[in-house]
C-alpha cells in the first residue's frame, strides 16, 4: 500500500538513512502512524496542531498490507521498522 507518514523536518535525515523506526515514536506504543494520500493534509494539520510541530515533512512509503493495523478509516499503524528501500519520496509539507 502506498501511504504517507508525517514527521517533523528535523527527523528527515535519520529517516532517509535508517528508515522509519517504531521505537522512535513519541506515542504510548512503539508504532509508526500512516495514512492514505487523501488524508495527508489532515495528518499535517494534526501533527502541527496537536503535537505542536510547525515544520513537517511528508514521507511516502510502499508497504505490504500485512504489516499494517487499521486504526480508523484511511489511518494505519505499523509496528515494524520500514526500511529505506520502502521510502518512495519525501517532501516538505505546505500548509
C-alpha positions as CSV (number, residue, x, y, z in Angstrom):
1,X,0.0,0.0,0.0
2,X,1.2,3.5,-0.8
3,X,0.8,5.6,2.4
4,X,2.2,8.7,3.9
5,X,3.9,9.5,7.2
6,X,4.1,13.0,8.6
7,X,7.2,13.9,10.7
8,X,9.0,17.0,12.0
9,X,11.6,18.0,9.4
10,X,14.4,17.5,11.9
11,X,13.8,13.8,11.6
12,X,14.2,13.5,7.8
13,X,18.0,12.9,7.7
14,X,17.8,10.0,10.1
15,X,14.7,8.5,8.4
16,X,16.4,8.7,5.0
17,X,19.5,6.9,6.3
18,X,17.9,4.4,8.6
19,X,14.2,4.1,7.7
20,X,11.2,4.6,9.9
21,X,11.7,3.1,13.3
22,X,8.6,2.5,15.5
23,X,10.9,2.8,18.6
24,X,11.4,6.5,17.8
25,X,7.7,7.1,18.2
26,X,6.5,9.6,20.8
27,X,3.3,7.7,21.3
28,X,2.5,5.2,24.0
29,X,3.1,2.2,21.8
30,X,6.1,1.9,19.5
31,X,4.4,2.2,16.2
32,X,4.5,4.3,13.0
33,X,1.4,6.2,12.1
34,X,0.5,6.2,8.4
35,X,-2.4,7.5,6.3
36,X,-3.7,7.3,2.8
37,X,-2.7,10.1,0.4
38,X,-6.1,11.6,0.6
39,X,-5.7,12.1,4.4
40,X,-2.3,13.7,4.2
41,X,-3.4,17.3,4.6
42,X,-5.5,16.3,7.7
43,X,-2.4,14.5,9.1
44,X,-0.1,17.5,8.6
45,X,-2.6,19.8,10.4
46,X,-2.9,17.1,13.2
47,X,0.8,17.0,13.8
48,X,1.2,20.7,13.6
49,X,-1.7,21.5,16.0
50,X,-1.9,18.6,18.4
51,X,1.8,17.8,18.6
52,X,3.0,21.4,18.2
53,X,5.4,20.6,15.4
54,X,5.4,23.5,13.0
55,X,7.8,22.3,10.3
56,X,6.8,19.0,8.9
57,X,7.7,16.7,6.1
58,X,5.6,14.1,4.2
59,X,7.3,10.7,3.8
60,X,5.7,8.4,1.2
61,X,6.2,4.7,1.6
62,X,5.1,1.5,0.0
63,X,4.4,-1.3,2.5
64,X,2.6,-4.6,2.4
65,X,-0.9,-4.5,3.8
66,X,0.0,-7.4,6.1
67,X,2.4,-5.1,8.0
68,X,-0.4,-2.7,9.0
69,X,-3.1,-2.4,11.6
70,X,-6.1,-0.2,10.6
71,X,-6.8,2.3,13.3
72,X,-9.5,4.4,11.6
73,X,-10.8,4.9,8.1
74,X,-7.7,5.5,6.0
75,X,-5.3,5.6,9.0
76,X,-3.0,2.8,9.9
77,X,-0.1,1.9,12.2
78,X,2.9,-0.3,11.6
79,X,4.8,-1.9,14.5
80,X,7.9,-2.9,12.4
81,X,10.7,-0.9,11.0
82,X,10.1,0.4,7.5
83,X,13.4,0.2,5.7
84,X,14.8,3.0,3.5
85,X,14.1,0.9,0.4
86,X,10.4,1.2,1.0
87,X,10.5,5.1,1.0
88,X,9.2,6.3,-2.3
89,X,9.8,10.0,-1.8
90,X,9.7,12.8,0.7
91,X,8.8,16.5,0.6
92,X,8.3,19.4,2.9
93,X,4.6,19.9,3.8
94,X,2.9,23.1,2.7
95,X,0.0,24.1,5.0
